[in-house]
Amino acid sequence: MKYNTQREKLILPEYGREIQQMVDTCMAIPEREQRQMCAETIIEIMAIMNPTVRQQPDYKHKLWDQLDILSDYNLDIDWPFERVERSAANARPRPLKYPMQRIRYRHYGHLTEAFIRKLKDMPEGEERDALTQMMANYMKRSLCNWNPDAMDEQKIAEDIFQYTDGQVTLPEDFKFAQVSADRSLQESGRKKRKKS
């Protein structure tokens, strides 16, 4: 008995050893027309074995690309689609640059700082006041998630003032929304009260 660990490594394991053997047999066929018919039959079998691939827009092209990979780019047939070069198929993508930006207060994050800068450029009025109040409540939630013990509403008002260079302030009578550090603890406490 021969174990899979002793056999040749599969190129695309999702298709199994049978498809790989079919591709190897197809490559060994000497006549081009029969090889073409064999390759088309293998494509049909691959589509049956992998039904999720049919949901993709150009699934036939993908199947032919996978057949090319299974044959190690050595199958000599008339390809219905343009073939991908081996070097292009194995090329690694360039690494993405991570946006390194200095954030004044990390617990608020970059998007909060960008939004507050936009507030500074807005004309005074009801819209800016409403957005400022929404932003203040969001900042309170962010600060509470970061460190519930350091949560201070006065600090949030000062941070908005500093971020906007003193151009945007919260109204004196502004009431912050209630924010809890751990909702699961409150919910479990409510359940216990109901039982007793």
N, C-alpha and C positions, 0 to 999 in steps of 0.2 A: 504494500500500500504506500502511495506517495502522498505526503502531506503538502498543503499549499505553501508552507514555508520553504519546502524543497523545490518548488516549481519556479518557473520564470516569473518575475514581478510583472503585474499587469500595468499597462500604460494608463488606462482609464478604468479603475476598478468598478465603477457604477454599472458598467455593461457586462461584467463577468468574463470568465474564461472562455465561454462558448463563442461569444462575439469576437473575441480576440483570435480564436482559432479559425473562425470564418474569414476574418480579414487576412490571416496568414495563408489560408487556402486560396483565397481570391488572388493574392499577390503571386501565387505559384502557377496560376492558370496561364498557359502560353499564348492563347489567342485573345486578342484585344476585345473583340465583340463579346465573347463569353465573360471576360473579366468585367466588362462594363455592365452586363446583365447581372452578374454576381454582386457587384458593388451596389446597384440599385435595389436589389433584394435585401442586402444587408441594411441599407438605409431604412427600408420599410420595417424590418424587424427591430431596428433601434428605436424607431418611432413608437412601436407597440410596447417595447420594454420600458420606455421612458415617456409615459403619457403626459407628464407635466410640461415637457418641452413643446408640445403642440399648442400650448396656450400663449407662447411667445410669438411676436409678430412675424419674424423671419426664421421660423424653426427649421425649415428645410436647409437653409444656409448653415445654420449651426450644426445640424446633423452631418452635413458634408464636411464641415471643418473638423468635426470629431472623428470622422472616418479617416481623414488625412492624418490626424494625430495618431490614431490607432495603427495606421500603416507606417508610422515613423516617416511620413512624407515621401514614401517610396512607391506608392500605388500609381501605376501608369495607366490612366484612363482619361476619357474626355470629361472634365469636370464641368458641371453646369454653372458653377459660380467661380469667381476669381479666387485663386488659392492664396493663402497667407503664407508668407515666407517663414521658415523655421526660426530665423533670427528675430523677426518681428513678433512671432507668437511667444517666444521665450523671453522677450525683453521685459525688464522690470520697469515699472513706472517711476518717474522722478518723484522724490519725496516732496510732500507738501510743506510749504513754509508755514510755521505756526505764527500767528500774529502776536508778536511780543509787544505789549503795550503796558505802559506804566499806569497802574490803577491807584488812585489816592487812598481809597478805602476798599480793601479786597472783599469785605462782606457784602458790599453793594454790587460789585461787578462792573464790567466795562459797559454793558448795555444801559445800565442805570445812569452812569456818568454821561454817556452820549445823549440820553433822553433829557437829562437836566440841562445840558448845554443847549439843546434845542429850546427848552423852556426859556432860557435866558434871551434867546433871539426873538421870541414871540412878542407881539405887542400886548400891552396890558389890557386886561378885560376878563370877562366871565370865563371864556374858554381856557385861558392860561391859569386862572385861579382854580378851576375844576381839575385840570390836569396836574397842577401842583399838589392839590389835596390827594388825588389818586396816587401820585408818586410818593407822597409822604407815607401813606398807608402801606404801599408796596415796600418802601425802605424799612418801615417798622417790621414787616413780616420777614424781610431778608435778615435784618439784624437779630430778630428773635430766633430764626433758624440757625444763624451762625453762633450766637452765644446768648441764650435767654437771660443769663444773669447780668449782662451788660446792657440790657434793653432800657433805653432812656429816651423818652419822647422829646425832651429838650435838646438832646444831642442831635436828633434827626433834624429838628428845625435849624440848628446851627450848621449842620452839614449842608443843607439846602442853601443856606445863606452864603456859606463859603464856596460851594460849587459854582454859584451864579455870580460871584464877586459882589454880593450885596444887592443884586437887582431883583431877586425873587425872595419873598418871605411868606411865611404862613400867617394867616390872620390870627389875631389875638384870641378869638373865640373858637378856633378850630379844635374839634374833638377827634382824636385818633380812633380808628376802629379797634375793636377788641381782637387781640391776637394771642393765641395760646401756644406755649412751647411744645406741648405734647398732647395732641388731640386724643390719642389712644388712651392715655391715662384718665382724661376727663370722661370719655365714653365708658370705660370700665367702671369708673366711680359711679356714674349714673345707673349702670346696670345693677351694681351692688345695692344702691339705695332703693331701687324698685323691688328687689327681692325681700328686703327687710320690712 
